[in-house]
Amino acid sequence: MLTRIFPFLGWFDKYSNTALRADIISGLTVALVLIPQSMAYAQLAGMPAYYGLYASLLPPLVAALFGSSRQLATGPVAVVSLMTAASLEPLATAGSPGFIAYALLLALLVGAFQFLLGVLRLGLVVNFLSHPVVNGFTNAAAIIIASSQLSKMFGVYVDKASLQYETIMRVVSSAMHYSHLPTLGMGVLAFAIMMGLKRFNPKIPNVLCAVVITTVLSWATGFNHDAKINISAIQDTKAQTLITEFNETVRGIEQLAKKRTDISVAEDSAKSSKNVIGYYDAEHDLNVVAYESKLLNHKSHLYREELRNMLFSGVAQADGTINYYLRGAVPAGMTSDGRTWRIKVGNKILNPESLTMMGGGAVVGNVPSGFPPIVIPNLDIKVILKLLPFAIIISLLGFMEAISIAKAMAAKTGQRLDPNQELIGQGLANMLGACTSSYPASGSFSRSAVNLQSGAVTGLSSVFTSLVVAVTLLFFTPLLYHLPQAVLAAVIMMAVIGLINASGFLHAWKAQKFDGAISVISFLATLAFAPHLDKGIIIGVTLSLAVFLYKSMRPRVVALANSDDYVLRDASLHGLRECAHMAVVRFDGPLFFANASFLEEQIARRLREKKDLNHLILVCNGINDIDASGEEALSLVVETVRSAGVDISLSGINEAVLAVLKRTHLYEKIGKENIYSNTEKALCQTHEKAHRDGTEPNCPLSDYCSIHSNS
């Protein structure tokens, strides 16, 4: 009982010093991969980079302690990070305090849902995400993730559009206008290091090496070169005017946001007091505010785009300050410093007295030292209701990724895996992580593979991983200041290459064409609707359920005939001749309300087509369940066949179905003498009677009966 509640107690059965040494080495190795990866994934999720470290602190430890897999490495992962950003961006600006608060609440909801599924032993609900849907979504997500990092690779800044492909077009357009070559160089160098080490010496932690080398290079060369200036230092009237107009639109947006909040309060008050007129007035005012907000947001986007496209040259003054002229407009006789400067423009008001000019590449910057505060996320019911659909999708998707990895490793280690216990572990990891500033986490394929290859014996390796992250947060965060953003982008792009699996589409198509079609449609829908990734999943799941329902409503009903090897096979599939006086029909599937009428139609059609039919055998081996509608349909089939002057027998009825027939007295109606344990007996004992007055010269079932009656 204790082991079921605390699975980690089972680690220490026959635990040895050798196992401890292996777990320590594995934990350290995984941490060296996790620290840079987690910072990259945090930015993919729209969070500041150091929140990746927070998501790597408690979740790996808790998931290992309470999960069933001993090698699964939990923490930030690419797909869940992308889903987090896609879920929250409609509600708040990425990286803002509101966005971070929503992300922590989302992690709590994801964890609570997973924990609830595990406690109620409902792990099978993950089967609603079929493999073709997940394959299509994962391939699309890999492309979306990789393309979302292009702006950081080229060192350009653009506003996100409503659809992903529009954002990519903006990035390409901006990169053609101007790309920061040192930033691109850092990204390419990181790629070269990671790919080179992976190919020639896989044992060396390639991600860590790339991060260390590029960070040292960034520090040594002054890669990041920002300057704080007064607006008067910009020697261009148009730029100064744009900054003023941009600030006015941002103030207008902030005022409208406050106004919208006040109107929402008034609307709720009118609704609770049943003030219909007040409610409609508030609804009208909200629509007006929404319209005005859209206009101002569009204007701010245009101002931001124009300011970002302005390239300046810096000219040093006698007093040591720098004046900034539009590139190509430096006055004669003045010499620029050789750098290309740009104004850093975000979503906030630009301080005219302290503008940031970027003369180099972007780096991670300040990473707070110490542990995050322990705070329960604010439980706002309105926000919870908005986030709940996304939390459910992320819960199922994250768990499916985790359990797939865990199953693959369990097959190699021979370990017993409990999906429900794994749900409990993942759920607790996300819930407790949310209280320590973690956004949603899940099992990582790449880090779990590293954990297994490093020789991890128990989940204690993940405990050591969390300890290394804790030490990093306490003592080593200043070393991360000069880490280039382009390198984090390269780390993400390198990681998601492994998610692309084109062969999955072919495999699904070969298995069933409709599975292949669902996989392709899920892939295209996810790409088309990005960044609204939930729509791609919903379309895929809906198609899967629709196909399942269609197949359930129209199961295979096949006519059996004797083949060359004296086995009854599908006559139409193998081109076999059927007997004119006997029909052997097999129904493949449960007989229930959705397909009961289909059985009636199929039997009626055979009665119409076979004019000389004397006996029909209904093979029931495939009917594993029957409900009231199915029982009623079977009763009608018996009546229809007999009223046509044809005898009917049933064979291969399983015990559960037979019990239903006896309870409803359909068993007596059919007659005990017409129910056979298998098809061979049914056919051999009714064949002669069916052909007594027949005119068929050479029955294809005669040889079958003679062979099987003798055996």
N, C-alpha and C positions, 0 to 999 in steps of 0.2 A: 504494500500500500504506500509506504514511504517513497519507494522508488518511482511509483506512478506519479506522485505529487511532486517529488524532487528527483527528476531523472538523472541529475548530475551525481547522485550518490552511487549510481552504478559504475561510474568511471573508475572508482578506486578498488574495484574487485580485481585482485591480482595485478595491481598497478606497480610498476618497477621504476628504478632510477633511469633505466634506458628509455622508458616511455616518457618520463618527465623531461629528459634531455631533448627528445624528439619534439615534444609539445612546445618547449621553450624556443627551439630553433624555428619551428613552423610559425609560431605566434609572431616572432620577430620578423621573419621573412614576409608574412602577410601584411604586417604593419608598414613595412617599407614600401609596399605597393599601395596600401590603403590610403596613407596620408596624402600623397599628391593626387591620387584618383578622387578621393572624397572632396577635396577642394575644387577640383574641376567639375564634378557632378553637382556640387552645391550651386555653382554659377549657372549650370544648365537648368537647375530648378528655379532660377531667378533669385537665389539667396546670395548674400555675401559669402565669399570663399570659405571663411573660417567656420561657417555653420556646417560645412562638410565634416570638420573635425569634431564638432559637437555630435553629429549623427554617427560618428565612429567611436564615441566614448562608451555609452551604455548599451546601445542595441546589440553589438557583437557579443558582449558578455552575457546579457540577459537571454538572448536567443539561444546561446550555447547551453546555458544552465537549465533552461526549461524546454528546449526542443529535443527531438529524438535523434537527430543526425549529429554525429560527433565531428564531422569535418566541414559542415556547412559554414561558410564565412558570411556573416550578415553585415549590412552597412548600406551606404548610398550606392545605388545602381543607376545605370543610364536611363532605362525605360521608365522606371518609377519617377526619376528626377524630371524627365520630360513631361510625364503625366501631371506631376505636381505643378509645374509652370503653366501647362495648358489649362489646368483646372482653376488656377488662382488669378491669372492675368486679367480675366474679365471683371474681377472684383477689386483689384488694387494694382498699383504700379509695382513692377518687379523691383525687389530690393528695399522697398519702403517699409516703415514700421508696421503698417497695416497688413502688407503682404506677408511679412514674417510671422505676425500673429496668426493669420489665417493658415499658414503652412504648419505651425505647431498644433493648431486645432485639428487640421486635416490628419496629421500623424496620430493624434489621440483617437479620432473617429476610425481611422484605418485599423489601429490596434484593437479598439473595442470590438469592431465587427469581426476581425480575425479571431480574437479570443472567444467571442460568443459562439462562432461556428465550431471552434475546437471543443469547447465545453459541452455543447449540444451534440457533438459527434456528427457534424454536418459537413465534413471535409469533402464529401462527394459533390457538393454544390459547385465546386470548381470545374466539374465536367461540362458545365454549360458553356465554358470557353473551349470549343473544340480545337483540335490540333490545326486544321486548315485555317481557322480564324486567327489563332495565335501566330502561325507562320506568316500569314499575310500581314498582320499588324506589326510583327517584329521586324520584318524586312523593311516595311515602310518607315517605322520608327527609326531604324538605323540610318536611313537616308535623310530623314528630317533632322535627326540629331547631328549628323555630320555636316549637313548644309547650314545648320544654325550656328556653327562655329566659324563660318567663312569670314564674317565681319571681324572677328578677333584675329584671324590669321592675316588678313590684309591691313589691319589697323584702321578700319573705317567705322563710322558710327551712323546708324540709320534708325528711324522709328519703325517699330514692328507694324506691319499691315494686318488687315483682318484675316488674310490667308497667307500661308507659308511661302507659296511660290511668288507672291507679290513682294514679300520681304526680301527674298533672294534676288529678285530683279532689282530692287533698290540697292542691295549690297553690290551687285555686279556693276550697276551704273556708277555708284560711288567709288568703287575700286578702279574703274576705268578713268574716272576724273582724277583720283589721287590715291595711291597706296603707299603706306609707310614701309619702305623696303627693309629697314632693320627689323621691324616686327615680323615681316614675312620671312626674313632670314632666320630669326629665332625659331619660328615654327618649323621651318624646313630642317634646321639643324636638329631639333628635338625628334622629328620624324626619323631622320637618318640614324641618330643614336639608338633609338628604340628598335628600329627595324634591323639595324646592323647587329646589335647584341642578341636580339631574338633569333637571328639566323645563325650567328657564329658561336655564341656562348649563351644558351638559354638560361643557364643557372644564375647568371648575373642579373640582379633586378634592374631591367632596362629602363623602367619608368623613373626609378629613383636616380639612376645615373643621368638621364636626360634632364631631370629637374635640377640636380646639383650642378652640373656643368653649365647649363644656361643661366642659372641664378648667379653663379660666380661671374660669368661673362657679363651679365647684365649689370652687376655691381661694379665690375672693373672698368667697363666702357661708358658708364653713365647713361645706360640705355633709357632710363626714365628721366625726363628733363622737363619738369613742369615749373611754371613761374606764376606767382600771384602779382597782379598788376592793377592799377587804376584804369578806368575806362579812357582817361585822357591820353594814355600811352598808345592807344590805337589811333593811328593817323589816317582814319577813313570815316567820313561823315556818315556814309550809308550804313556801315557796321554799327556805329554808335546808335543810329536811329533804329535799326533792327533790334538791338538789344533792349532799347526802351519799349518798343512796341511788343516785343516778346514778353517782357515783364508785365505789361498791362494785360495781355491775354491770360497769363498764368494767374494773376490776381483775380481776374474775372472768373476763371475756372474755379478757384478756391472759394470765391464768394457764392458762386452758384451751388457748389457742393454743400456749403453751410445752409443755403436757402433750401436745398432739396431735403436736407435732414429735418429742418423745421417744418416743412410742408408734410413730410412723412409722419411726423409726430401728430400734426393736426389731422391728417387723414385717419390715423389709428384712433384718435380721440373721437372723431366724427363717426367712425365705424362702430366703436363700442357704445356710443350714446344713441346710435341709430338715427343720426342726423344725415338724411339722404342728400339734401342740398349741399351741406358742408362737405360731405364725402366726394360728390361729383366736382365741386369747386376745387378741392384739393387735388383730385385726379387730373383736372384740366391744367392746374398750375404745374403739376409734375411733368406733364407732357411738354408744356412751354419751356420749363427749365431744361428738360432733356434735349429739346431742339436747340436752345441757345448754347448748351454745353457742347453739342456736336459741332456747331459753327466755330466756337472758340477753340476747340481741340484741333479742328482742321487748320485754323489760322496759325495756331502755335506750331503745328507740324510744318507748315510752309516756312515760318520764320526760322525754326530749328534747322530745317534742311538747308536754307540759304546761308545761315551762319556757319554751319558745318562745312559747307563747300568753299568758304572763304579761306584762302591760303595766304599766310603773311610771311614776310621776311623781317628778321630782327636787326635793328641797327643800334649799336652801343653808343651811348651819349657820354659826354665828358664827365658827368657826375656819376657814372657807373650804371645808370638805369638804361633800359632798352625801350626804344620806340618801335612800333610795329606798323609796317606798310604793306599794302597788298602786294603780293608777289608780282614783280615786273613793274611796280610803280615806285621803287626806291629812287629818291631824288639823285640827280647826277652829283658825283663827288662823294657820295656816301657808300660805305661798304657794309654789306650784310654779314651776319655771323655764320652764314652757310646752312643754317637750319631752316626747315619749313615749320612754321608755327600755325596752330589752329586753336580756335576758341572752344573750350570744353562746355558743351551745352547739354543739359539733362532736362528733366521735367520740372525742376524747381526754378524759382526766381534767381536771376543772375545778379549778384552783388556788384554794382558798378565800382565800388571801392576795392573789391577783391575778386577780380575775374581770374579764372585759371586758364593760362595759355599752355598748350601742350607742344613741346618741342622735341619729344621723343616718343618712346613706346609706353604702353600701359603695363603696369605691374600690379601684383596683388595688394601691395600697400600694407598699412598697419593691421596686424592681427592681434586682437586682445589676448593678453596672457591670463592664465588661470582658468578655472572651471566655470561653466555657465551657471547662472542662478537656477535654483530648483523652484519652479513656479508652475502651477497648474494652469493650462491655457484658459482664457476667458470663455465660458460656456454661454454664448449668445444663441438662443434658440433659432432666431431668424437666420443667422449665419450657418448654424448647424444644418438646417433644412436645405440651404443652398449647396452646402458641401457634401451632403450625404450621398447623392448619386455618384459623385466623383470618388468618394471614399470607398464605396462598394466596388466600383470598377478597379480602383488601384489595389484594394484588398485582394480581389480574386486574381488579378494579373500578377501582382507581386508574389502571392503565394504559389501560383502556378509555376512561376519562374523558379522559386525556391525549392518546391517539391520535386520539380523535374531534375534539378541539379542534385538534390539529396538522393533521389532514386538511382541516378546514374552512378553516384559514388558508393551507395549501398550495394549495388550489384558487384562492384569491384572488391569491397571489403567484407561482404557477407553479413553486414550488420542488419538487424531488424529495424525497419522504419515504420513509425506510426504517424500517418498524415495529420490526424487530429491533434496529437501532441505537438507536432510541428506548428500547427496553427496557433496553439496556445503559446508556444515559445515566440513565434513571430509577433503575435498580438501583444504579449507582455513587453517585448522589446520596443515596439512602436509606442505603446502607452507610457511606459516609464521614460522612454527617450523623449517624448513630447514634453515631459515635465523638466527635461534638461536641455531644452532648445534644439531638439532634433526634428527634422522634417521626415516624411515617410521613408523607411528603409526596407530592404528585402535581402534575400540571399543572392550573392554575386557568383556568377559562373566562373569568371577568370580568377578571382581570389580564392574560391573554393578549390579550384584545380591546383593553384599554388599551394594551398594548405595540404591537400592530399599528396602532391608530389614531394612536399618537404617532409613527409613522414608523420603527420599529425596522427596521434593515437586516440585522443579524446578531445572533448570540447574545451579542455584546459588551454589549448593553443589559442582559442579566441579570447580567453581571459587574459593571457599574456599580450595579445594584440591590443586589447583595451588599455592595459597598463602602459604600453609604449605610447599610445595616443595621449594618455593622461600626462606622462612625462613631457611629451612634446608641447602640450598646452601650457604646462607649468614653466618650462625653461627655454624652449627652442623657437617660439613663435617669431621673435625678432629676425631670425635667419630667413624667414619666408617673405620678408618685405619686398625684395628685388626679383621675386619669381615672376617672369613675364606672363601676361595673360595669354599670349599666343601659344606658349608652351602648354598651358592647361587645355587650350583648344586642341592642340595636337594630341594630348593624352586622351581626350574624349574621342577624337576621330579614330585614333589607333584602337581604342577599346571596342568601338561599335563595328569595326570591320568584321569582327567575329560573329556579329549578329546577322550579317547578310548570308542568306542560305537559299540561293536560287534553286537548288536541287529539291528543296521542299515542295515547290510548286509542281514539279514533274512527278515527284513521288505521290503527292495527293491525287494528281490527274490519273496516274496509272492505277491507283487503288480504286477510285470512283471518279468519274468525270465531273459529277456535281461537286465533289470535295475540291477538286482542282479549280473549278469555276468559283466556288465560295472563297478559296484562298486568294485568287487573283482579284476578285471584286473587293475583298477586305483590304487588300494591299492598295488598290487604286482609290478606294473611298477614303482610307486613312490619309493618303497623300493629298487628295483633292480637298479634304476638309481641314487639314492641318492649319492652325494649331489646335483645332477642336477635335482632339484624338478620340474622344468618347464616341463621336458619331461613327467613326470607322468600325469600332468594336461593336456598337449597337447594330449596325447594318449587318456585320458578319454573323453575330449571334442570332439575329432575326432570320437571316437566310438559312442558317443551320437548323433552327427550330422549324421553319417552314418546310424544309426538305424532310425533316424527321416526321412531321405531321402528315405530309403527302405520302411518304412511304408507309406510314402506319395506316392511313386511310385506304391505300391501294397496295396491299402486300402481294407477294408473288403467289399466284394460283396456277399451278402447272399440271399438265396432263402427263402422266408417266407411261412409258412403254418399255418393252423388253429390248435390251441392247445386245451386242455380239457376245459380251461376257456374262450374259444372263443376270444382269443387274437392272433394276428399274431406274430409268433416267428420264430427264426432261425431253419429251418427244420433239418439241419445236426446236430446241437448242441443238439437238444431235441429229435431227432429220430422221426420226424413227417412225415407223408405221404403227398406227393405233388400231386396236381391235374395234370392229364395228358394233359389237354387241355389249362390250364392257368398257367403262370409263374409270380409270384410276386417277383421281384428282387429289393433289396435295395442297394444303393451305399453309403457307409459311408465315406465321406471326400470331400474336395473341388475337383472340376473337372478342372484340369489344365494340362499344357504341359507334366509334368512328368508322369501322370497316364492316360492320355486320351486314349492311345492305349490299356491300360489294360482293360478299360471298353469295348472297341470293342471286345477284345479277349474273355472276360467273356460272353458277349451276344452271340457271334458267337458260343461258346462252347455249350451254352444251346439250341441254335437252332439245332445244330447237334445231341445232346443227346435226345431231346424230339421230336420225329417224329410226334406225334399227336397234337403238339402245335398249338392253334388257336389264342391266345391272350397273349400279354406280357405287364405287368404293371411295369413301372420303378418308384420305390418309391424314390423321390428326397429330402425327409426331411433332409438327411445327407449332401446334396450338398449345402454348405453355400457360395460357391464362384465358379465362372467359368471364364476362360479366353478364348482368341480366339481359342487356340488349343482344349480346352474342348468343346467349342461350335461347332467346326468343327467335332469333334469326335461324339458328340450327333447327329448331322445332318446325319452323315454316319450310325450311329446305326439305326436311323429311316428308312433310305433308305434300309439298309440290311434286317431289320425285315420285312418291307413291300414287298420287292422283293422276300422274302421267302414265301409270301402268308399269313403272320401272322399280325394281327392287333396289334397296340401299343398305350398305354396310359401312361401319366405321372401324378403323384400325389404329392402333398405336396411341390410344388415349392415355395421357398421363394421370396420375393419381389425383392431383388437385382438380383437374377438369372433370374427372369421373365423379368426384365427390359432389361437384355442383350439379351434374346431371342426375345423380341419385336424389339430392335434396329437392330438386324441382320436379322429380318424377318423369323427366324426359328419358331417363334410362329405361323405364318400363315401356314408354311409348315407342322407343326404337326397337326394343326387344333384346334380351340378353343374347339370344342366338345370332343377332346381327352385329355384335360387337366383338372384335378380334384383338388379340394382344399385339399382333404384328401384321404387316401387309402381305407377307408370304402366305400365311394361313388363310387370310381373307380371300386372297385371289385364288388359291388352289382349291379351296372348299366351295367356292361359288362359281368357278369357271364352267364346270360341266352343265350346271343348271342354266346358266346364262346362254349357253349355246345349244340347248336341247332342241329348240325349234329354229335354230339359226341357219342362215344360208351361206355364211362365210366359209369359203373352201379351205383356206389356210390361215388360221388365227395366229397372229404374231406372239400371243401369250401362251400358246400350247407348249412350246419348248420350255418356257420359264416354269410352267406348272409341273411339267414332267421332271425337270431337274430338281426343283425345290421340294416336291412331294416325296421324292426318293430320299433326299437328304434329311 
